[in-house]
Amino acid sequence: MDTILIVGISVAMGILLGMGVGGGKLLIPALVLIIGISQQTAQGTTLAVFLPISLIAIYTHIREKNISYKVALYLIAGSVVGAFIGAQVAASLDTDYLRKIYGGFMLAIGFYEMFSKDPKTRYRAHENKS
Amino acid sequence: MKIYSVIIGFLTGIINGLLGVGGTVLVPAMIYILHTERRLAHGTALLIIFPTSVVSTFVYLQNGHVDLQLAWKLAIGGVVGSYIGAKALRKISMVWVKRIFAIVMIVAGIRMVIG
């Protein structure tokens, strides 16, 4: 696999992440379209990449007291069950089919970002961190 | 509210597991449906996504769908990039970053659907 391509993709993803514009959402298509790995492997690898990165972010938010544990509790109870089912479904799907579903999801997010009027939500989160 | 939380959590988990992405819909759902304070929404979303992604990653690993060799290179580049991005944030217009991001998402989305 081309190391220069991987470095370029990962740095570009990181820059977006640092700006608070979801880097993972673009990392998956970059891996599929440029590196040429399967949709499932792109998704699984991206999930793994974000585990250590999000730990650092969580640590920052805990220190800044930006977390409500009460709100998190019931959401986590639902989300871990959903994740288990969702990931099993992803594994069972044909890779071309999963790629098309992901593409549809990207289109929805892209149009939402294009027309939503509230960029401040993201920007404020960053101001809080610094 | 508890039942809404569990349902929103479940849907977040399905998206996380099925598509491998974080909490895209979680933050707006928390703010608009659960009326979570904006200040708390982002941090709390991250806390929710972590155990969720652990479960998803585990299932992907079991199915041989995690390329650890690739993951670790991406993580290093990602950390370097996010440092640059956070520094650059002060000097550029977020509105334009958001627009360019949206266009790239749409173009890549079309390629994913058609390809």
gemmi code that builds the backbone of each chain (N, CA, C; Angstrom):
import gemmi

chains = {
    "A": [
        ("MET", (0.834, -1.204, 0.000), (0.000, 0.000, 0.000), (0.868, 1.254, 0.000)),
        ("ASP", (0.424, 2.264, -0.676), (1.225, 3.470, -0.835), (1.276, 4.306, 0.442)),
        ("THR", (2.455, 4.355, 1.063), (2.600, 5.064, 2.339), (2.324, 6.554, 2.211)),
        ("ILE", (2.777, 7.164, 1.113), (2.579, 8.613, 0.928), (1.093, 8.941, 0.872)),
        ("LEU", (0.339, 8.112, 0.174), (-1.118, 8.306, 0.105), (-1.744, 8.223, 1.493)),
        ("ILE", (-1.317, 7.220, 2.262), (-1.880, 7.024, 3.605), (-1.558, 8.215, 4.493)),
        ("VAL", (-0.304, 8.690, 4.414), (0.084, 9.859, 5.221), (-0.765, 11.063, 4.818)),
        ("GLY", (-0.889, 11.292, 3.513), (-1.672, 12.431, 3.024), (-3.113, 12.376, 3.497)),
        ("ILE", (-3.730, 11.217, 3.368), (-5.134, 11.049, 3.772), (-5.295, 11.277, 5.272)),
        ("SER", (-4.371, 10.692, 6.054), (-4.534, 10.781, 7.509), (-4.307, 12.194, 8.020)),
        ("VAL", (-3.335, 12.908, 7.424), (-3.100, 14.289, 7.861), (-4.295, 15.164, 7.483)),
        ("ALA", (-4.807, 14.975, 6.268), (-5.973, 15.754, 5.825), (-7.173, 15.491, 6.737)),
        ("MET", (-7.385, 14.220, 7.089), (-8.481, 13.866, 7.995), (-8.288, 14.534, 9.346)),
        ("GLY", (-7.051, 14.523, 9.835), (-6.727, 15.140, 11.128), (-6.997, 16.634, 11.128)),
        ("ILE", (-6.646, 17.308, 10.021), (-6.876, 18.759, 9.925), (-8.375, 19.054, 10.059)),
        ("LEU", (-9.191, 18.290, 9.349), (-10.645, 18.468, 9.447), (-11.124, 18.233, 10.876)),
        ("LEU", (-10.587, 17.183, 11.480), (-10.961, 16.827, 12.852), (-10.606, 17.968, 13.804)),
        ("GLY", (-9.401, 18.530, 13.627), (-8.951, 19.632, 14.461), (-9.833, 20.859, 14.311)),
        ("MET", (-10.440, 20.998, 13.134), (-11.331, 22.130, 12.884), (-12.744, 21.834, 13.375)),
        ("GLY", (-12.972, 20.625, 13.843), (-14.294, 20.261, 14.346), (-15.272, 19.860, 13.264)),
        ("VAL", (-14.759, 19.530, 12.082), (-15.621, 19.054, 11.000), (-15.329, 17.563, 10.827)),
        ("GLY", (-16.243, 16.723, 11.254), (-16.042, 15.278, 11.317), (-15.067, 14.669, 10.319)),
        ("GLY", (-13.911, 14.261, 10.793), (-12.897, 13.684, 9.930), (-13.200, 12.253, 9.518)),
        ("GLY", (-13.861, 11.503, 10.404), (-14.123, 10.096, 10.142), (-15.066, 9.866, 8.974)),
        ("LYS", (-16.015, 10.769, 8.823), (-17.001, 10.625, 7.750), (-16.337, 10.674, 6.378)),
        ("LEU", (-15.217, 11.420, 6.266), (-14.508, 11.490, 4.989), (-13.374, 10.480, 4.893)),
        ("LEU", (-12.930, 9.981, 6.044), (-11.843, 9.001, 6.024), (-12.307, 7.708, 5.347)),
        ("ILE", (-13.518, 7.293, 5.660), (-14.030, 6.038, 5.094), (-14.078, 6.081, 3.557)),
        ("PRO", (-14.723, 7.103, 2.936), (-14.706, 7.136, 1.470), (-13.309, 7.302, 0.888)),
        ("ALA", (-12.425, 8.043, 1.589), (-11.054, 8.197, 1.077), (-10.362, 6.838, 1.017)),
        ("LEU", (-10.542, 6.032, 2.047), (-9.911, 4.702, 2.079), (-10.470, 3.801, 0.982)),
        ("VAL", (-11.772, 3.911, 0.758), (-12.411, 3.060, -0.253), (-12.057, 3.525, -1.666)),
        ("LEU", (-12.191, 4.843, -1.915), (-12.027, 5.357, -3.279), (-10.559, 5.507, -3.680)),
        ("ILE", (-9.681, 5.873, -2.720), (-8.279, 6.127, -3.083), (-7.401, 4.903, -2.819)),
        ("ILE", (-7.511, 4.320, -1.621), (-6.657, 3.161, -1.309), (-7.237, 1.869, -1.898)),
        ("GLY", (-8.552, 1.820, -1.978), (-9.172, 0.679, -2.628), (-9.444, -0.529, -1.736)),
        ("ILE", (-9.631, -0.289, -0.420), (-9.980, -1.416, 0.452), (-11.508, -1.567, 0.490)),
        ("SER", (-11.979, -2.674, 1.050), (-13.422, -2.919, 1.053), (-14.134, -1.964, 2.010)),
        ("GLN", (-15.411, -1.744, 1.753), (-16.202, -0.842, 2.593), (-16.159, -1.282, 4.062)),
        ("GLN", (-16.307, -2.582, 4.290), (-16.309, -3.088, 5.666), (-14.976, -2.810, 6.368)),
        ("THR", (-13.856, -3.080, 5.670), (-12.544, -2.863, 6.285), (-12.297, -1.377, 6.523)),
        ("ALA", (-12.766, -0.526, 5.587), (-12.619, 0.924, 5.776), (-13.364, 1.359, 7.039)),
        ("GLN", (-14.563, 0.827, 7.231), (-15.360, 1.197, 8.399), (-14.748, 0.670, 9.693)),
        ("GLY", (-14.350, -0.586, 9.694), (-13.768, -1.197, 10.891), (-12.463, -0.524, 11.288)),
        ("THR", (-11.633, -0.213, 10.279), (-10.347, 0.416, 10.550), (-10.548, 1.835, 11.080)),
        ("THR", (-11.513, 2.559, 10.487), (-11.806, 3.921, 10.955), (-12.291, 3.902, 12.405)),
        ("LEU", (-13.169, 2.964, 12.722), (-13.642, 2.834, 14.107), (-12.462, 2.637, 15.055)),
        ("ALA", (-11.541, 1.760, 14.673), (-10.374, 1.471, 15.513), (-9.487, 2.704, 15.669)),
        ("VAL", (-9.281, 3.445, 14.575), (-8.438, 4.644, 14.616), (-8.989, 5.663, 15.618)),
        ("PHE", (-10.307, 5.782, 15.651), (-10.903, 6.815, 16.493), (-10.975, 6.454, 17.977)),
        ("LEU", (-10.753, 5.211, 18.331), (-10.809, 4.852, 19.757), (-9.781, 5.635, 20.590)),
        ("PRO", (-8.476, 5.559, 20.254), (-7.520, 6.332, 21.069), (-7.720, 7.839, 20.954)),
        ("ILE", (-8.067, 8.311, 19.732), (-8.250, 9.751, 19.528), (-9.386, 10.271, 20.407)),
        ("SER", (-10.501, 9.501, 20.474), (-11.635, 10.003, 21.250), (-11.368, 9.934, 22.752)),
        ("LEU", (-10.499, 9.007, 23.179), (-10.138, 8.972, 24.603), (-9.488, 10.291, 25.038)),
        ("ILE", (-8.628, 10.812, 24.174), (-7.959, 12.084, 24.486), (-9.000, 13.204, 24.583)),
        ("ALA", (-9.938, 13.218, 23.624), (-10.981, 14.253, 23.619), (-11.870, 14.144, 24.856)),
        ("ILE", (-12.219, 12.906, 25.241), (-13.069, 12.698, 26.422), (-12.360, 13.217, 27.677)),
        ("TYR", (-11.078, 12.905, 27.772), (-10.291, 13.372, 28.915), (-10.373, 14.899, 29.042)),
        ("THR", (-10.225, 15.599, 27.894), (-10.315, 17.066, 27.895), (-11.683, 17.529, 28.389)),
        ("HIS", (-12.745, 16.877, 27.884), (-14.101, 17.279, 28.281), (-14.384, 16.980, 29.759)),
        ("ILE", (-13.826, 15.903, 30.279), (-14.024, 15.586, 31.696), (-13.375, 16.681, 32.560)),
        ("ARG", (-12.177, 17.073, 32.173), (-11.474, 18.119, 32.910), (-12.226, 19.444, 32.876)),
        ("GLU", (-12.845, 19.727, 31.712), (-13.592, 20.985, 31.566), (-15.017, 20.860, 32.097)),
        ("LYS", (-15.360, 19.687, 32.617), (-16.709, 19.416, 33.128), (-17.801, 19.665, 32.086)),
        ("ASN", (-17.558, 19.193, 30.870), (-18.523, 19.350, 29.776), (-19.340, 18.078, 29.556)),
        ("ILE", (-19.449, 17.227, 30.562), (-20.114, 15.935, 30.371), (-21.223, 15.761, 31.405)),
        ("SER", (-22.389, 15.274, 30.928), (-23.456, 14.933, 31.858), (-23.575, 13.412, 31.912)),
        ("TYR", (-23.185, 12.812, 33.027), (-23.190, 11.355, 33.141), (-24.613, 10.813, 33.201)),
        ("LYS", (-25.503, 11.641, 33.774), (-26.902, 11.242, 33.886), (-27.528, 11.085, 32.501)),
        ("VAL", (-27.257, 12.060, 31.616), (-27.780, 12.002, 30.253), (-27.156, 10.811, 29.514)),
        ("ALA", (-25.870, 10.575, 29.752), (-25.138, 9.545, 29.003), (-25.648, 8.129, 29.287)),
        ("LEU", (-26.057, 7.889, 30.541), (-26.349, 6.527, 30.989), (-27.346, 5.770, 30.102)),
        ("TYR", (-28.535, 6.341, 29.897), (-29.574, 5.652, 29.123), (-29.246, 5.617, 27.637)),
        ("LEU", (-28.563, 6.676, 27.169), (-28.153, 6.691, 25.766), (-27.163, 5.557, 25.484)),
        ("ILE", (-26.228, 5.353, 26.412), (-25.238, 4.278, 26.231), (-25.925, 2.910, 26.272)),
        ("ALA", (-26.906, 2.767, 27.187), (-27.633, 1.495, 27.289), (-28.238, 1.125, 25.932)),
        ("GLY", (-28.797, 2.114, 25.228), (-29.369, 1.840, 23.909), (-28.307, 1.678, 22.840)),
        ("SER", (-27.248, 2.512, 22.915), (-26.310, 2.562, 21.793), (-25.425, 1.322, 21.688)),
        ("VAL", (-25.067, 0.715, 22.818), (-24.213, -0.472, 22.704), (-24.982, -1.652, 22.078)),
        ("VAL", (-26.275, -1.727, 22.384), (-27.104, -2.779, 21.768), (-27.235, -2.508, 20.271)),
        ("GLY", (-27.519, -1.237, 19.919), (-27.626, -0.853, 18.509), (-26.345, -1.128, 17.751)),
        ("ALA", (-25.206, -0.803, 18.375), (-23.908, -0.990, 17.724), (-23.660, -2.467, 17.401)),
        ("PHE", (-24.013, -3.326, 18.361), (-23.800, -4.761, 18.154), (-24.622, -5.247, 16.958)),
        ("ILE", (-25.888, -4.844, 16.922), (-26.771, -5.256, 15.819), (-26.298, -4.636, 14.500)),
        ("GLY", (-26.027, -3.318, 14.517), (-25.601, -2.622, 13.298), (-24.339, -3.219, 12.699)),
        ("ALA", (-23.368, -3.524, 13.559), (-22.100, -4.065, 13.076), (-22.285, -5.475, 12.504)),
        ("GLN", (-23.177, -6.264, 13.119), (-23.465, -7.610, 12.584), (-24.102, -7.504, 11.197)),
        ("VAL", (-25.027, -6.539, 11.057), (-25.688, -6.333, 9.762), (-24.656, -5.930, 8.716)),
        ("ALA", (-23.751, -4.985, 9.090), (-22.722, -4.516, 8.151), (-21.870, -5.687, 7.655)),
        ("ALA", (-21.509, -6.593, 8.586), (-20.657, -7.729, 8.227), (-21.367, -8.670, 7.256)),
        ("SER", (-22.694, -8.721, 7.363), (-23.441, -9.681, 6.551), (-23.784, -9.132, 5.165)),
        ("LEU", (-23.630, -7.798, 4.983), (-24.018, -7.208, 3.697), (-22.926, -7.363, 2.638)),
        ("ASP", (-23.353, -7.368, 1.380), (-22.428, -7.335, 0.258), (-21.703, -5.987, 0.289)),
        ("THR", (-20.377, -5.992, 0.015), (-19.590, -4.767, 0.179), (-20.046, -3.639, -0.752)),
        ("ASP", (-20.457, -3.967, -1.980), (-20.950, -2.931, -2.905), (-22.231, -2.294, -2.388)),
        ("TYR", (-23.073, -3.129, -1.820), (-24.350, -2.664, -1.289), (-24.126, -1.740, -0.094)),
        ("LEU", (-23.213, -2.142, 0.797), (-22.896, -1.319, 1.973), (-22.298, 0.023, 1.540)),
        ("ARG", (-21.453, -0.014, 0.492), (-20.853, 1.223, -0.017), (-21.928, 2.193, -0.517)),
        ("LYS", (-22.929, 1.639, -1.185), (-24.016, 2.490, -1.694), (-24.824, 3.098, -0.544)),
        ("ILE", (-25.077, 2.315, 0.505), (-25.790, 2.843, 1.673), (-24.979, 3.991, 2.281)),
        ("TYR", (-23.659, 3.758, 2.395), (-22.793, 4.793, 2.959), (-22.831, 6.051, 2.093)),
        ("GLY", (-22.804, 5.859, 0.767), (-22.878, 6.991, -0.164), (-24.152, 7.798, 0.035)),
        ("GLY", (-25.256, 7.113, 0.235), (-26.535, 7.789, 0.484), (-26.491, 8.600, 1.769)),
        ("PHE", (-25.868, 8.009, 2.785), (-25.697, 8.696, 4.070), (-24.853, 9.963, 3.884)),
        ("MET", (-23.772, 9.853, 3.083), (-22.913, 11.016, 2.822), (-23.674, 12.125, 2.114)),
        ("LEU", (-24.501, 11.756, 1.155), (-25.284, 12.759, 0.438), (-26.199, 13.504, 1.406)),
        ("ALA", (-26.843, 12.767, 2.300), (-27.747, 13.390, 3.276), (-26.982, 14.371, 4.171)),
        ("ILE", (-25.827, 13.927, 4.688), (-25.021, 14.797, 5.555), (-24.525, 16.012, 4.766)),
        ("GLY", (-24.056, 15.765, 3.533), (-23.529, 16.846, 2.693), (-24.562, 17.931, 2.467)),
        ("PHE", (-25.790, 17.536, 2.102), (-26.836, 18.525, 1.859), (-27.244, 19.216, 3.153)),
        ("TYR", (-27.264, 18.453, 4.252), (-27.608, 19.062, 5.541), (-26.585, 20.147, 5.911)),
        ("GLU", (-25.288, 19.807, 5.769), (-24.228, 20.758, 6.115), (-24.277, 21.989, 5.206)),
        ("MET", (-24.654, 21.749, 3.950), (-24.696, 22.828, 2.977), (-25.765, 23.849, 3.355)),
        ("PHE", (-26.896, 23.371, 3.853), (-28.027, 24.276, 4.056), (-28.354, 24.578, 5.511)),
        ("SER", (-27.699, 23.892, 6.463), (-28.001, 24.190, 7.866), (-27.424, 25.566, 8.208)),
        ("LYS", (-28.106, 26.257, 9.112), (-27.707, 27.650, 9.368), (-26.979, 27.801, 10.692)),
        ("ASP", (-26.518, 26.708, 11.255), (-25.977, 26.819, 12.601), (-24.530, 26.338, 12.737)),
        ("PRO", (-23.604, 27.019, 12.045), (-22.210, 26.594, 12.156), (-21.639, 26.902, 13.535)),
        ("LYS", (-22.342, 27.757, 14.294), (-21.824, 28.173, 15.599), (-21.742, 27.005, 16.578)),
        ("THR", (-22.652, 26.040, 16.436), (-22.671, 24.891, 17.345), (-21.287, 24.273, 17.429)),
        ("ARG", (-20.716, 24.041, 16.252), (-19.409, 23.388, 16.210), (-18.324, 24.317, 16.691)),
        ("TYR", (-18.434, 25.561, 16.256), (-17.369, 26.498, 16.560), (-17.258, 26.695, 18.063)),
        ("ARG", (-18.402, 26.776, 18.737), (-18.406, 26.995, 20.184), (-17.746, 25.839, 20.933)),
        ("ALA", (-17.980, 24.640, 20.457), (-17.393, 23.473, 21.115), (-15.880, 23.637, 21.155)),
        ("HIS", (-15.338, 24.220, 20.087), (-13.899, 24.384, 20.026), (-13.415, 25.488, 20.918)),
        ("GLU", (-14.204, 26.530, 20.993), (-13.820, 27.634, 21.876), (-13.775, 27.148, 23.322)),
        ("ASN", (-14.728, 26.265, 23.662), (-14.770, 25.735, 25.018), (-13.507, 24.953, 25.351)),
        ("LYS", (-13.022, 24.215, 24.343), (-11.875, 23.352, 24.588), (-10.613, 24.150, 24.846)),
        ("SER", (-10.459, 25.268, 24.108), (-9.177, 25.977, 24.200), (-9.121, 26.905, 25.411)),
    ],
    "B": [
        ("MET", (-38.587, 10.642, 29.444), (-37.327, 10.999, 28.804), (-36.382, 9.808, 28.700)),
        ("LYS", (-36.454, 8.894, 29.708), (-35.552, 7.747, 29.696), (-35.748, 6.882, 28.457)),
        ("ILE", (-37.038, 6.669, 28.113), (-37.302, 5.807, 26.956), (-36.824, 6.478, 25.663)),
        ("TYR", (-36.994, 7.811, 25.559), (-36.472, 8.541, 24.390), (-34.955, 8.387, 24.324)),
        ("SER", (-34.307, 8.483, 25.484), (-32.844, 8.356, 25.518), (-32.393, 6.999, 24.999)),
        ("VAL", (-33.085, 5.953, 25.456), (-32.703, 4.606, 25.028), (-32.909, 4.454, 23.515)),
        ("ILE", (-34.021, 5.001, 23.006), (-34.302, 4.893, 21.560), (-33.272, 5.674, 20.739)),
        ("ILE", (-32.992, 6.912, 21.144), (-31.988, 7.713, 20.426), (-30.629, 7.011, 20.489)),
        ("GLY", (-30.298, 6.472, 21.662), (-29.048, 5.730, 21.811), (-28.998, 4.536, 20.874)),
        ("PHE", (-30.101, 3.818, 20.802), (-30.167, 2.629, 19.945), (-29.914, 3.004, 18.475)),
        ("LEU", (-30.587, 4.067, 18.007), (-30.419, 4.501, 16.614), (-28.978, 4.961, 16.357)),
        ("THR", (-28.400, 5.664, 17.326), (-26.995, 6.086, 17.219), (-26.096, 4.862, 17.078)),
        ("GLY", (-26.374, 3.843, 17.886), (-25.594, 2.611, 17.842), (-25.715, 1.902, 16.504)),
        ("ILE", (-26.940, 1.865, 15.952), (-27.153, 1.222, 14.646), (-26.298, 1.920, 13.579)),
        ("ILE", (-26.322, 3.267, 13.565), (-25.538, 4.024, 12.583), (-24.048, 3.775, 12.806)),
        ("ASN", (-23.622, 3.790, 14.066), (-22.218, 3.558, 14.397), (-21.763, 2.178, 13.914)),
        ("GLY", (-22.567, 1.164, 14.185), (-22.195, -0.194, 13.798), (-22.300, -0.432, 12.301)),
        ("LEU", (-23.380, 0.075, 11.711), (-23.629, -0.186, 10.293), (-22.688, 0.597, 9.392)),
        ("LEU", (-22.404, 1.872, 9.755), (-21.644, 2.740, 8.857), (-20.250, 3.112, 9.380)),
        ("GLY", (-19.962, 2.769, 10.632), (-18.627, 3.037, 11.164), (-18.350, 4.499, 11.454)),
        ("VAL", (-19.403, 5.306, 11.598), (-19.188, 6.724, 11.903), (-19.665, 7.044, 13.318)),
        ("GLY", (-19.152, 8.149, 13.819), (-19.421, 8.530, 15.209), (-20.827, 9.035, 15.450)),
        ("GLY", (-20.916, 10.131, 16.152), (-22.221, 10.585, 16.635), (-22.849, 11.700, 15.829)),
        ("THR", (-22.839, 11.550, 14.494), (-23.364, 12.597, 13.623), (-24.735, 13.111, 14.066)),
        ("VAL", (-25.663, 12.201, 14.277), (-27.027, 12.621, 14.582), (-27.258, 12.759, 16.089)),
        ("LEU", (-26.259, 12.327, 16.864), (-26.449, 12.301, 18.320), (-26.528, 13.696, 18.943)),
        ("VAL", (-25.605, 14.587, 18.531), (-25.577, 15.922, 19.136), (-26.878, 16.699, 18.866)),
        ("PRO", (-27.330, 16.807, 17.613), (-28.620, 17.491, 17.406), (-29.788, 16.806, 18.117)),
        ("ALA", (-29.806, 15.471, 18.155), (-30.896, 14.762, 18.845), (-30.887, 15.087, 20.340)),
        ("MET", (-29.701, 15.165, 20.920), (-29.608, 15.485, 22.349), (-30.093, 16.905, 22.628)),
        ("ILE", (-29.711, 17.826, 21.739), (-30.078, 19.231, 21.956), (-31.580, 19.459, 21.721)),
        ("TYR", (-32.089, 18.930, 20.584), (-33.462, 19.273, 20.207), (-34.520, 18.356, 20.816)),
        ("ILE", (-34.189, 17.094, 21.064), (-35.205, 16.177, 21.598), (-35.063, 16.024, 23.114)),
        ("LEU", (-33.829, 15.842, 23.584), (-33.639, 15.626, 25.026), (-33.382, 16.932, 25.786)),
        ("HIS", (-33.261, 18.034, 25.020), (-33.013, 19.365, 25.605), (-31.775, 19.393, 26.507)),
        ("THR", (-30.729, 18.714, 26.031), (-29.451, 18.770, 26.746), (-28.821, 20.140, 26.482)),
        ("GLU", (-28.187, 20.679, 27.500), (-27.477, 21.945, 27.314), (-26.429, 21.788, 26.222)),
        ("ARG", (-26.319, 22.801, 25.365), (-25.339, 22.784, 24.293), (-23.922, 22.555, 24.808)),
        ("ARG", (-23.625, 23.184, 25.929), (-22.277, 23.086, 26.482), (-21.924, 21.620, 26.796)),
        ("LEU", (-22.938, 20.857, 27.218), (-22.698, 19.469, 27.626), (-22.829, 18.474, 26.473)),
        ("ALA", (-23.502, 18.882, 25.392), (-23.868, 17.918, 24.342), (-22.652, 17.259, 23.676)),
        ("HIS", (-21.656, 18.072, 23.308), (-20.510, 17.509, 22.574), (-19.699, 16.528, 23.419)),
        ("GLY", (-19.381, 16.947, 24.641), (-18.595, 16.090, 25.521), (-19.335, 14.806, 25.862)),
        ("THR", (-20.632, 14.957, 26.156), (-21.434, 13.782, 26.514), (-21.564, 12.838, 25.314)),
        ("ALA", (-21.711, 13.411, 24.112), (-21.793, 12.584, 22.902), (-20.529, 11.748, 22.736)),
        ("LEU", (-19.378, 12.370, 22.978), (-18.113, 11.633, 22.863), (-18.054, 10.481, 23.854)),
        ("LEU", (-18.546, 10.753, 25.072), (-18.548, 9.720, 26.107), (-19.452, 8.545, 25.702)),
        ("ILE", (-20.542, 8.846, 25.007), (-21.471, 7.800, 24.564), (-20.871, 7.011, 23.401)),
        ("ILE", (-20.225, 7.737, 22.476), (-19.682, 7.094, 21.279), (-18.541, 6.134, 21.622)),
        ("PHE", (-17.800, 6.418, 22.690), (-16.649, 5.553, 22.985), (-17.022, 4.084, 23.246)),
        ("PRO", (-17.878, 3.788, 24.247), (-18.249, 2.376, 24.450), (-18.989, 1.795, 23.237)),
        ("THR", (-19.730, 2.657, 22.530), (-20.445, 2.216, 21.337), (-19.452, 1.739, 20.277)),
        ("SER", (-18.416, 2.553, 20.043), (-17.400, 2.199, 19.051), (-16.580, 0.990, 19.487)),
        ("VAL", (-16.409, 0.817, 20.804), (-15.687, -0.368, 21.287), (-16.450, -1.628, 20.865)),
        ("VAL", (-17.779, -1.609, 21.056), (-18.604, -2.766, 20.675), (-18.535, -2.990, 19.160)),
        ("SER", (-18.710, -1.918, 18.383), (-18.658, -2.047, 16.921), (-17.304, -2.579, 16.463)),
        ("THR", (-16.222, -1.980, 16.990), (-14.873, -2.390, 16.584), (-14.657, -3.874, 16.880)),
        ("PHE", (-15.174, -4.310, 18.022), (-15.037, -5.717, 18.410), (-15.687, -6.639, 17.367)),
        ("VAL", (-16.888, -6.282, 16.933), (-17.579, -7.104, 15.928), (-16.824, -7.067, 14.590)),
        ("TYR", (-16.346, -5.889, 14.186), (-15.568, -5.788, 12.940), (-14.281, -6.620, 13.040)),
        ("LEU", (-13.619, -6.557, 14.206), (-12.401, -7.342, 14.421), (-12.673, -8.827, 14.259)),
        ("GLN", (-13.757, -9.267, 14.895), (-14.137, -10.677, 14.840), (-14.360, -11.153, 13.406)),
        ("ASN", (-14.849, -10.236, 12.563), (-15.113, -10.587, 11.175), (-13.914, -10.331, 10.264)),
        ("GLY", (-12.772, -9.946, 10.856), (-11.561, -9.686, 10.070), (-11.644, -8.410, 9.255)),
        ("HIS", (-12.408, -7.434, 9.731), (-12.584, -6.195, 8.983), (-11.860, -4.996, 9.605)),
        ("VAL", (-10.785, -5.260, 10.369), (-9.964, -4.156, 10.873), (-8.538, -4.391, 10.387)),
        ("ASP", (-7.993, -3.406, 9.653), (-6.617, -3.486, 9.178), (-5.743, -2.719, 10.172)),
        ("LEU", (-5.178, -3.453, 11.149), (-4.446, -2.798, 12.235), (-3.184, -2.087, 11.742)),
        ("GLN", (-2.545, -2.703, 10.744), (-1.354, -2.113, 10.144), (-1.657, -0.718, 9.600)),
        ("LEU", (-2.795, -0.609, 8.919), (-3.241, 0.666, 8.341), (-3.712, 1.610, 9.441)),
        ("ALA", (-4.452, 1.078, 10.429), (-5.047, 1.899, 11.487), (-3.988, 2.697, 12.233)),
        ("TRP", (-2.879, 2.075, 12.462), (-1.906, 2.730, 13.304), (-1.174, 3.840, 12.561)),
        ("LYS", (-0.984, 3.663, 11.246), (-0.425, 4.762, 10.426), (-1.410, 5.936, 10.368)),
        ("LEU", (-2.680, 5.609, 10.189), (-3.702, 6.656, 10.102), (-3.797, 7.443, 11.413)),
        ("ALA", (-3.663, 6.746, 12.524), (-3.781, 7.404, 13.828), (-2.664, 8.439, 14.012)),
        ("ILE", (-1.439, 8.081, 13.618), (-0.318, 9.025, 13.758), (-0.534, 10.258, 12.883)),
        ("GLY", (-0.852, 10.039, 11.618), (-1.116, 11.157, 10.703), (-2.273, 12.013, 11.202)),
        ("GLY", (-3.285, 11.342, 11.757), (-4.466, 12.043, 12.251), (-4.150, 12.975, 13.408)),
        ("VAL", (-3.305, 12.524, 14.304), (-2.931, 13.358, 15.457), (-2.160, 14.599, 14.986)),
        ("VAL", (-1.203, 14.386, 14.057), (-0.434, 15.510, 13.512), (-1.374, 16.498, 12.817)),
        ("GLY", (-2.257, 15.969, 11.990), (-3.193, 16.818, 11.255), (-4.125, 17.598, 12.165)),
        ("SER", (-4.613, 16.948, 13.226), (-5.581, 17.634, 14.087), (-4.926, 18.790, 14.838)),
        ("TYR", (-3.639, 18.652, 15.099), (-2.898, 19.755, 15.715), (-2.849, 20.947, 14.749)),
        ("ILE", (-2.514, 20.651, 13.477), (-2.472, 21.705, 12.455), (-3.852, 22.347, 12.297)),
        ("GLY", (-4.889, 21.495, 12.258), (-6.251, 21.985, 12.065), (-6.709, 22.902, 13.177)),
        ("ALA", (-6.379, 22.508, 14.421), (-6.798, 23.314, 15.570), (-6.101, 24.673, 15.557)),
        ("LYS", (-4.843, 24.705, 15.108), (-4.095, 25.965, 15.009), (-4.678, 26.850, 13.896)),
        ("ALA", (-4.994, 26.205, 12.769), (-5.471, 26.946, 11.595), (-6.858, 27.527, 11.821)),
        ("LEU", (-7.584, 26.940, 12.746), (-8.974, 27.319, 13.006), (-9.131, 28.814, 13.265)),
        ("ARG", (-8.138, 29.403, 13.895), (-8.231, 30.823, 14.239), (-8.105, 31.733, 13.029)),
        ("LYS", (-7.509, 31.192, 11.964), (-7.157, 32.077, 10.844), (-8.116, 31.969, 9.666)),
        ("ILE", (-9.063, 31.041, 9.719), (-9.880, 30.851, 8.522), (-11.369, 30.965, 8.829)),
        ("SER", (-12.146, 31.094, 7.758), (-13.588, 31.229, 7.906), (-14.230, 29.852, 8.015)),
        ("MET", (-14.913, 29.599, 9.145), (-15.560, 28.301, 9.346), (-16.678, 28.051, 8.344)),
        ("VAL", (-17.329, 29.138, 7.922), (-18.434, 28.979, 6.969), (-17.913, 28.337, 5.689)),
        ("TRP", (-16.735, 28.781, 5.237), (-16.177, 28.220, 3.998), (-15.691, 26.787, 4.189)),
        ("VAL", (-15.093, 26.517, 5.343), (-14.662, 25.141, 5.625), (-15.874, 24.214, 5.549)),
        ("LYS", (-16.959, 24.667, 6.166), (-18.170, 23.860, 6.197), (-18.730, 23.629, 4.789)),
        ("ARG", (-18.693, 24.684, 3.965), (-19.217, 24.554, 2.601), (-18.376, 23.595, 1.769)),
        ("ILE", (-17.048, 23.752, 1.881), (-16.164, 22.882, 1.105), (-16.353, 21.427, 1.564)),
        ("PHE", (-16.453, 21.251, 2.884), (-16.695, 19.911, 3.440), (-17.986, 19.331, 2.853)),
        ("ALA", (-19.039, 20.158, 2.797), (-20.324, 19.691, 2.276), (-20.197, 19.277, 0.814)),
        ("ILE", (-19.468, 20.073, 0.020), (-19.318, 19.750, -1.408), (-18.550, 18.442, -1.585)),
        ("VAL", (-17.453, 18.293, -0.817), (-16.668, 17.054, -0.909), (-17.530, 15.851, -0.518)),
        ("MET", (-18.338, 16.011, 0.536), (-19.221, 14.927, 0.971), (-20.186, 14.535, -0.150)),
        ("ILE", (-20.752, 15.540, -0.815), (-21.738, 15.267, -1.864), (-21.067, 14.574, -3.052)),
        ("VAL", (-19.911, 15.101, -3.481), (-19.213, 14.514, -4.632), (-18.801, 13.065, -4.323)),
        ("ALA", (-18.188, 12.866, -3.141), (-17.763, 11.514, -2.764), (-18.986, 10.606, -2.608)),
        ("GLY", (-20.066, 11.154, -2.051), (-21.301, 10.380, -1.884), (-21.832, 9.874, -3.207)),
        ("ILE", (-21.817, 10.760, -4.207), (-22.296, 10.351, -5.538), (-21.417, 9.231, -6.089)),
        ("ARG", (-20.097, 9.385, -5.939), (-19.177, 8.343, -6.424), (-19.396, 7.006, -5.713)),
        ("MET", (-19.705, 7.083, -4.426), (-19.935, 5.849, -3.661), (-21.215, 5.158, -4.127)),
        ("VAL", (-22.231, 5.948, -4.435), (-23.516, 5.373, -4.832), (-23.432, 4.785, -6.242)),
        ("ILE", (-22.780, 5.550, -7.150), (-22.716, 5.112, -8.553), (-21.651, 4.045, -8.765)),
        ("GLY", (-20.460, 4.241, -8.141), (-19.276, 3.403, -8.386), (-19.508, 1.913, -8.287)),
    ],
}
model = gemmi.Model(1)
for chain_id, residues in chains.items():
    chain = gemmi.Chain(chain_id)
    for i, (resn, *xyz) in enumerate(residues, 1):
        res = gemmi.Residue()
        res.name, res.seqid = resn, gemmi.SeqId(i, " ")
        for name, pos in zip(("N", "CA", "C"), xyz):
            atom = gemmi.Atom()
            atom.name, atom.element = name, gemmi.Element(name[0])
            atom.pos, atom.b_iso = gemmi.Position(*pos), 0.0
            res.add_atom(atom)
        chain.add_residue(res)
    model.add_chain(chain)
structure = gemmi.Structure()
structure.add_model(model)
structure.setup_entities()
